[in-house]
Amino acid sequence: MMRTLSEIGRERSRWLDRLLDYRRTLRESGGYMSDARLAGYKTAIADCEAMIAALDEEVSKRSFNNLLNLN
């Protein structure tokens, strides 16, 4: 089933909230975090950024296709 733009927007918002939480945790740790935990947070941040980029790309493709179909 194809998601609506609103559903994609809500999903993007959830991923963005998660990303901001991870970044805030890193900032507030003040550098006092084990290497393994730091690596985990960096991986989580990269995953969030990748998911947000994929959602943005999906919306862009859908918008572009909608413009093409107007003709």
Biopython code that builds the backbone (N, CA, C, O; Angstrom):
import numpy as np
from Bio.PDB.StructureBuilder import StructureBuilder

atoms = [
    (1, "MET", "N", (0.834, -1.185, 0.000)),
    (1, "MET", "CA", (0.000, 0.000, 0.000)),
    (1, "MET", "C", (0.881, 1.251, 0.000)),
    (1, "MET", "O", (1.866, 1.326, 0.735)),
    (2, "MET", "N", (0.527, 2.202, -0.807)),
    (2, "MET", "CA", (1.302, 3.434, -0.907)),
    (2, "MET", "C", (0.911, 4.388, 0.232)),
    (2, "MET", "O", (-0.271, 4.598, 0.507)),
    (3, "ARG", "N", (1.914, 4.947, 0.873)),
    (3, "ARG", "CA", (1.665, 5.885, 1.966)),
    (3, "ARG", "C", (1.312, 7.251, 1.407)),
    (3, "ARG", "O", (1.762, 7.637, 0.328)),
    (4, "THR", "N", (0.501, 7.971, 2.162)),
    (4, "THR", "CA", (0.169, 9.338, 1.767)),
    (4, "THR", "C", (1.313, 10.257, 2.174)),
    (4, "THR", "O", (2.172, 9.886, 2.973)),
    (5, "LEU", "N", (1.311, 11.450, 1.616)),
    (5, "LEU", "CA", (2.341, 12.423, 1.984)),
    (5, "LEU", "C", (2.249, 12.784, 3.468)),
    (5, "LEU", "O", (3.265, 13.042, 4.112)),
    (6, "SER", "N", (1.034, 12.800, 4.003)),
    (6, "SER", "CA", (0.869, 13.086, 5.441)),
    (6, "SER", "C", (1.493, 11.993, 6.303)),
    (6, "SER", "O", (2.134, 12.280, 7.314)),
    (7, "GLU", "N", (1.302, 10.746, 5.898)),
    (7, "GLU", "CA", (1.903, 9.636, 6.646)),
    (7, "GLU", "C", (3.419, 9.702, 6.596)),
    (7, "GLU", "O", (4.092, 9.466, 7.599)),
    (8, "ILE", "N", (3.952, 10.023, 5.433)),
    (8, "ILE", "CA", (5.403, 10.159, 5.290)),
    (8, "ILE", "C", (5.895, 11.310, 6.166)),
    (8, "ILE", "O", (6.935, 11.201, 6.815)),
    (9, "GLY", "N", (5.153, 12.402, 6.181)),
    (9, "GLY", "CA", (5.521, 13.549, 7.008)),
    (9, "GLY", "C", (5.547, 13.205, 8.489)),
    (9, "GLY", "O", (6.447, 13.626, 9.216)),
    (10, "ARG", "N", (4.546, 12.431, 8.938)),
    (10, "ARG", "CA", (4.521, 12.021, 10.348)),
    (10, "ARG", "C", (5.689, 11.099, 10.670)),
    (10, "ARG", "O", (6.308, 11.215, 11.728)),
    (11, "GLU", "N", (5.989, 10.178, 9.748)),
    (11, "GLU", "CA", (7.117, 9.277, 9.973)),
    (11, "GLU", "C", (8.430, 10.058, 10.020)),
    (11, "GLU", "O", (9.297, 9.787, 10.850)),
    (12, "ARG", "N", (8.564, 11.039, 9.109)),
    (12, "ARG", "CA", (9.773, 11.869, 9.088)),
    (12, "ARG", "C", (9.916, 12.625, 10.407)),
    (12, "ARG", "O", (11.015, 12.754, 10.947)),
    (13, "SER", "N", (8.795, 13.120, 10.912)),
    (13, "SER", "CA", (8.808, 13.857, 12.171)),
    (13, "SER", "C", (9.269, 12.963, 13.325)),
    (13, "SER", "O", (10.025, 13.405, 14.190)),
    (14, "ARG", "N", (8.814, 11.711, 13.339)),
    (14, "ARG", "CA", (9.249, 10.776, 14.391)),
    (14, "ARG", "C", (10.746, 10.512, 14.301)),
    (14, "ARG", "O", (11.440, 10.497, 15.317)),
    (15, "TRP", "N", (11.244, 10.304, 13.082)),
    (15, "TRP", "CA", (12.684, 10.063, 12.906)),
    (15, "TRP", "C", (13.487, 11.302, 13.308)),
    (15, "TRP", "O", (14.553, 11.186, 13.913)),
    (16, "LEU", "N", (12.976, 12.482, 12.972)),
    (16, "LEU", "CA", (13.676, 13.715, 13.334)),
    (16, "LEU", "C", (13.711, 13.888, 14.852)),
    (16, "LEU", "O", (14.733, 14.295, 15.404)),
    (17, "ASP", "N", (12.612, 13.584, 15.524)),
    (17, "ASP", "CA", (12.587, 13.660, 16.992)),
    (17, "ASP", "C", (13.619, 12.713, 17.593)),
    (17, "ASP", "O", (14.339, 13.071, 18.525)),
    (18, "ARG", "N", (13.681, 11.502, 17.048)),
    (18, "ARG", "CA", (14.647, 10.508, 17.526)),
    (18, "ARG", "C", (16.079, 11.020, 17.311)),
    (18, "ARG", "O", (16.925, 10.907, 18.198)),
    (19, "LEU", "N", (16.337, 11.581, 16.129)),
    (19, "LEU", "CA", (17.660, 12.122, 15.816)),
    (19, "LEU", "C", (18.048, 13.223, 16.804)),
    (19, "LEU", "O", (19.165, 13.241, 17.321)),
    (20, "LEU", "N", (17.121, 14.129, 17.055)),
    (20, "LEU", "CA", (17.411, 15.223, 17.985)),
    (20, "LEU", "C", (17.663, 14.703, 19.398)),
    (20, "LEU", "O", (18.512, 15.236, 20.112)),
    (21, "ASP", "N", (16.927, 13.664, 19.806)),
    (21, "ASP", "CA", (17.161, 13.060, 21.124)),
    (21, "ASP", "C", (18.562, 12.461, 21.223)),
    (21, "ASP", "O", (19.260, 12.650, 22.220)),
    (22, "TYR", "N", (18.963, 11.738, 20.176)),
    (22, "TYR", "CA", (20.314, 11.150, 20.181)),
    (22, "TYR", "C", (21.385, 12.234, 20.237)),
    (22, "TYR", "O", (22.350, 12.125, 20.993)),
    (23, "ARG", "N", (21.210, 13.272, 19.438)),
    (23, "ARG", "CA", (22.197, 14.364, 19.434)),
    (23, "ARG", "C", (22.243, 15.063, 20.786)),
    (23, "ARG", "O", (23.321, 15.402, 21.276)),
    (24, "ARG", "N", (21.075, 15.281, 21.392)),
    (24, "ARG", "CA", (21.023, 15.934, 22.704)),
    (24, "ARG", "C", (21.742, 15.076, 23.753)),
    (24, "ARG", "O", (22.489, 15.594, 24.583)),
    (25, "THR", "N", (21.509, 13.775, 23.706)),
    (25, "THR", "CA", (22.172, 12.867, 24.650)),
    (25, "THR", "C", (23.685, 12.943, 24.495)),
    (25, "THR", "O", (24.413, 12.997, 25.486)),
    (26, "LEU", "N", (24.154, 12.947, 23.256)),
    (26, "LEU", "CA", (25.603, 13.064, 23.023)),
    (26, "LEU", "C", (26.147, 14.379, 23.571)),
    (26, "LEU", "O", (27.192, 14.406, 24.221)),
    (27, "ARG", "N", (25.436, 15.455, 23.306)),
    (27, "ARG", "CA", (25.885, 16.781, 23.746)),
    (27, "ARG", "C", (25.910, 16.858, 25.273)),
    (27, "ARG", "O", (26.851, 17.388, 25.863)),
    (28, "GLU", "N", (24.860, 16.321, 25.905)),
    (28, "GLU", "CA", (24.755, 16.408, 27.359)),
    (28, "GLU", "C", (25.701, 15.463, 28.085)),
    (28, "GLU", "O", (25.978, 15.647, 29.271)),
    (29, "SER", "N", (26.197, 14.451, 27.377)),
    (29, "SER", "CA", (27.129, 13.518, 28.017)),
    (29, "SER", "C", (28.467, 14.190, 28.308)),
    (29, "SER", "O", (29.227, 13.724, 29.157)),
    (30, "GLY", "N", (28.750, 15.270, 27.616)),
    (30, "GLY", "CA", (29.984, 16.009, 27.848)),
    (30, "GLY", "C", (31.238, 15.220, 27.529)),
    (30, "GLY", "O", (32.312, 15.507, 28.057)),
    (31, "GLY", "N", (31.103, 14.235, 26.673)),
    (31, "GLY", "CA", (32.252, 13.438, 26.282)),
    (31, "GLY", "C", (32.550, 12.282, 27.221)),
    (31, "GLY", "O", (33.500, 11.531, 27.002)),
    (32, "TYR", "N", (31.735, 12.133, 28.279)),
    (32, "TYR", "CA", (31.955, 11.041, 29.227)),
    (32, "TYR", "C", (31.073, 9.852, 28.857)),
    (32, "TYR", "O", (30.035, 9.607, 29.472)),
    (33, "MET", "N", (31.516, 9.125, 27.840)),
    (33, "MET", "CA", (30.767, 7.978, 27.353)),
    (33, "MET", "C", (31.777, 6.949, 26.861)),
    (33, "MET", "O", (32.805, 7.307, 26.285)),
    (34, "SER", "N", (31.487, 5.690, 27.086)),
    (34, "SER", "CA", (32.408, 4.652, 26.621)),
    (34, "SER", "C", (32.488, 4.671, 25.096)),
    (34, "SER", "O", (31.574, 5.144, 24.421)),
    (35, "ASP", "N", (33.578, 4.157, 24.573)),
    (35, "ASP", "CA", (33.747, 4.117, 23.119)),
    (35, "ASP", "C", (32.644, 3.318, 22.448)),
    (35, "ASP", "O", (32.151, 3.704, 21.388)),
    (36, "ALA", "N", (32.253, 2.209, 23.058)),
    (36, "ALA", "CA", (31.204, 1.367, 22.471)),
    (36, "ALA", "C", (29.866, 2.099, 22.455)),
    (36, "ALA", "O", (29.131, 2.046, 21.469)),
    (37, "ARG", "N", (29.560, 2.774, 23.543)),
    (37, "ARG", "CA", (28.298, 3.521, 23.601)),
    (37, "ARG", "C", (28.320, 4.690, 22.624)),
    (37, "ARG", "O", (27.325, 4.954, 21.949)),
    (38, "LEU", "N", (29.439, 5.387, 22.546)),
    (38, "LEU", "CA", (29.578, 6.490, 21.601)),
    (38, "LEU", "C", (29.388, 6.000, 20.168)),
    (38, "LEU", "O", (28.704, 6.644, 19.372)),
    (39, "ALA", "N", (29.992, 4.865, 19.844)),
    (39, "ALA", "CA", (29.849, 4.286, 18.506)),
    (39, "ALA", "C", (28.386, 3.938, 18.231)),
    (39, "ALA", "O", (27.898, 4.130, 17.117)),
    (40, "GLY", "N", (27.696, 3.432, 19.237)),
    (40, "GLY", "CA", (26.278, 3.105, 19.085)),
    (40, "GLY", "C", (25.437, 4.324, 18.793)),
    (40, "GLY", "O", (24.558, 4.296, 17.931)),
    (41, "TYR", "N", (25.713, 5.409, 19.523)),
    (41, "TYR", "CA", (24.970, 6.642, 19.274)),
    (41, "TYR", "C", (25.277, 7.211, 17.895)),
    (41, "TYR", "O", (24.378, 7.693, 17.206)),
    (42, "LYS", "N", (26.535, 7.157, 17.492)),
    (42, "LYS", "CA", (26.890, 7.665, 16.159)),
    (42, "LYS", "C", (26.215, 6.844, 15.065)),
    (42, "LYS", "O", (25.776, 7.392, 14.054)),
    (43, "THR", "N", (26.133, 5.536, 15.270)),
    (43, "THR", "CA", (25.445, 4.674, 14.304)),
    (43, "THR", "C", (23.957, 5.004, 14.269)),
    (43, "THR", "O", (23.360, 5.079, 13.195)),
    (44, "ALA", "N", (23.363, 5.199, 15.433)),
    (44, "ALA", "CA", (21.941, 5.538, 15.502)),
    (44, "ALA", "C", (21.666, 6.868, 14.801)),
    (44, "ALA", "O", (20.665, 7.007, 14.097)),
    (45, "ILE", "N", (22.546, 7.833, 14.993)),
    (45, "ILE", "CA", (22.393, 9.133, 14.340)),
    (45, "ILE", "C", (22.482, 8.974, 12.826)),
    (45, "ILE", "O", (21.680, 9.546, 12.088)),
    (46, "ALA", "N", (23.454, 8.199, 12.367)),
    (46, "ALA", "CA", (23.600, 7.973, 10.926)),
    (46, "ALA", "C", (22.370, 7.265, 10.353)),
    (46, "ALA", "O", (21.922, 7.585, 9.251)),
    (47, "ASP", "N", (21.829, 6.310, 11.097)),
    (47, "ASP", "CA", (20.618, 5.614, 10.653)),
    (47, "ASP", "C", (19.434, 6.576, 10.531)),
    (47, "ASP", "O", (18.684, 6.529, 9.556)),
    (48, "CYS", "N", (19.277, 7.438, 11.519)),
    (48, "CYS", "CA", (18.193, 8.420, 11.480)),
    (48, "CYS", "C", (18.363, 9.363, 10.286)),
    (48, "CYS", "O", (17.407, 9.639, 9.561)),
    (49, "GLU", "N", (19.586, 9.852, 10.091)),
    (49, "GLU", "CA", (19.837, 10.760, 8.970)),
    (49, "GLU", "C", (19.553, 10.079, 7.633)),
    (49, "GLU", "O", (19.010, 10.698, 6.719)),
    (50, "ALA", "N", (19.925, 8.795, 7.523)),
    (50, "ALA", "CA", (19.678, 8.052, 6.280)),
    (50, "ALA", "C", (18.188, 7.862, 6.054)),
    (50, "ALA", "O", (17.714, 7.990, 4.925)),
    (51, "MET", "N", (17.444, 7.560, 7.108)),
    (51, "MET", "CA", (16.005, 7.366, 6.966)),
    (51, "MET", "C", (15.311, 8.667, 6.587)),
    (51, "MET", "O", (14.411, 8.670, 5.748)),
    (52, "ILE", "N", (15.721, 9.761, 7.195)),
    (52, "ILE", "CA", (15.140, 11.067, 6.864)),
    (52, "ILE", "C", (15.428, 11.411, 5.405)),
    (52, "ILE", "O", (14.554, 11.904, 4.692)),
    (53, "ALA", "N", (16.652, 11.149, 4.967)),
    (53, "ALA", "CA", (17.013, 11.416, 3.567)),
    (53, "ALA", "C", (16.178, 10.558, 2.617)),
    (53, "ALA", "O", (15.745, 11.036, 1.569)),
    (54, "ALA", "N", (15.951, 9.295, 2.980)),
    (54, "ALA", "CA", (15.146, 8.402, 2.136)),
    (54, "ALA", "C", (13.698, 8.886, 2.066)),
    (54, "ALA", "O", (13.079, 8.847, 1.002)),
    (55, "LEU", "N", (13.162, 9.339, 3.190)),
    (55, "LEU", "CA", (11.793, 9.865, 3.195)),
    (55, "LEU", "C", (11.697, 11.147, 2.373)),
    (55, "LEU", "O", (10.732, 11.342, 1.634)),
    (56, "ASP", "N", (12.694, 12.021, 2.498)),
    (56, "ASP", "CA", (12.724, 13.245, 1.701)),
    (56, "ASP", "C", (12.782, 12.929, 0.206)),
    (56, "ASP", "O", (12.136, 13.588, -0.608)),
    (57, "GLU", "N", (13.565, 11.911, -0.135)),
    (57, "GLU", "CA", (13.680, 11.516, -1.534)),
    (57, "GLU", "C", (12.349, 10.967, -2.056)),
    (57, "GLU", "O", (11.949, 11.251, -3.185)),
    (58, "GLU", "N", (11.679, 10.184, -1.225)),
    (58, "GLU", "CA", (10.374, 9.638, -1.624)),
    (58, "GLU", "C", (9.372, 10.752, -1.898)),
    (58, "GLU", "O", (8.633, 10.709, -2.882)),
    (59, "VAL", "N", (9.356, 11.753, -1.016)),
    (59, "VAL", "CA", (8.445, 12.884, -1.198)),
    (59, "VAL", "C", (8.817, 13.662, -2.460)),
    (59, "VAL", "O", (7.935, 14.070, -3.216)),
    (60, "SER", "N", (10.105, 13.869, -2.691)),
    (60, "SER", "CA", (10.544, 14.608, -3.877)),
    (60, "SER", "C", (10.142, 13.878, -5.155)),
    (60, "SER", "O", (9.651, 14.501, -6.096)),
    (61, "LYS", "N", (10.345, 12.569, -5.193)),
    (61, "LYS", "CA", (9.972, 11.786, -6.372)),
    (61, "LYS", "C", (8.468, 11.850, -6.601)),
    (61, "LYS", "O", (8.002, 12.015, -7.729)),
    (62, "ARG", "N", (7.725, 11.716, -5.520)),
    (62, "ARG", "CA", (6.266, 11.743, -5.641)),
    (62, "ARG", "C", (5.799, 13.112, -6.131)),
    (62, "ARG", "O", (4.918, 13.200, -6.986)),
    (63, "SER", "N", (6.384, 14.169, -5.593)),
    (63, "SER", "CA", (6.011, 15.525, -6.019)),
    (63, "SER", "C", (6.369, 15.749, -7.487)),
    (63, "SER", "O", (5.591, 16.337, -8.239)),
    (64, "PHE", "N", (7.549, 15.278, -7.889)),
    (64, "PHE", "CA", (7.978, 15.421, -9.277)),
    (64, "PHE", "C", (7.035, 14.656, -10.203)),
    (64, "PHE", "O", (6.625, 15.171, -11.243)),
    (65, "ASN", "N", (6.694, 13.429, -9.823)),
    (65, "ASN", "CA", (5.774, 12.637, -10.635)),
    (65, "ASN", "C", (4.401, 13.285, -10.722)),
    (65, "ASN", "O", (3.755, 13.243, -11.768)),
    (66, "ASN", "N", (3.958, 13.883, -9.622)),
    (66, "ASN", "CA", (2.674, 14.584, -9.652)),
    (66, "ASN", "C", (2.717, 15.759, -10.618)),
    (66, "ASN", "O", (1.743, 16.014, -11.326)),
    (67, "LEU", "N", (3.820, 16.467, -10.655)),
    (67, "LEU", "CA", (3.955, 17.584, -11.602)),
    (67, "LEU", "C", (3.948, 17.082, -13.038)),
    (67, "LEU", "O", (3.351, 17.709, -13.913)),
    (68, "LEU", "N", (4.607, 15.956, -13.286)),
    (68, "LEU", "CA", (4.606, 15.389, -14.635)),
    (68, "LEU", "C", (3.217, 14.967, -15.075)),
    (68, "LEU", "O", (2.868, 15.082, -16.250)),
    (69, "ASN", "N", (2.430, 14.481, -14.138)),
    (69, "ASN", "CA", (1.089, 13.999, -14.464)),
    (69, "ASN", "C", (0.070, 15.113, -14.639)),
    (69, "ASN", "O", (-1.060, 14.850, -15.051)),
    (70, "LEU", "N", (0.442, 16.343, -14.337)),
    (70, "LEU", "CA", (-0.472, 17.465, -14.522)),
    (70, "LEU", "C", (-0.697, 17.803, -15.984)),
    (70, "LEU", "O", (-1.717, 18.390, -16.343)),
    (71, "ASN", "N", (0.260, 17.432, -16.826)),
    (71, "ASN", "CA", (0.152, 17.776, -18.253)),
    (71, "ASN", "C", (-0.803, 16.886, -18.969)),
    (71, "ASN", "O", (-1.008, 17.042, -20.173)),
]
sb = StructureBuilder()
sb.init_structure("model")
sb.init_model(0)
sb.init_chain("A")
sb.init_seg("    ")
for serial, (resi, resn, name, xyz) in enumerate(atoms, 1):
    if name == "N":
        sb.init_residue(resn, " ", resi, " ")
    sb.init_atom(name, np.array(xyz, "f"), 0.0, 1.0, " ", f" {name:<3s}", serial, name[0])
structure = sb.get_structure()
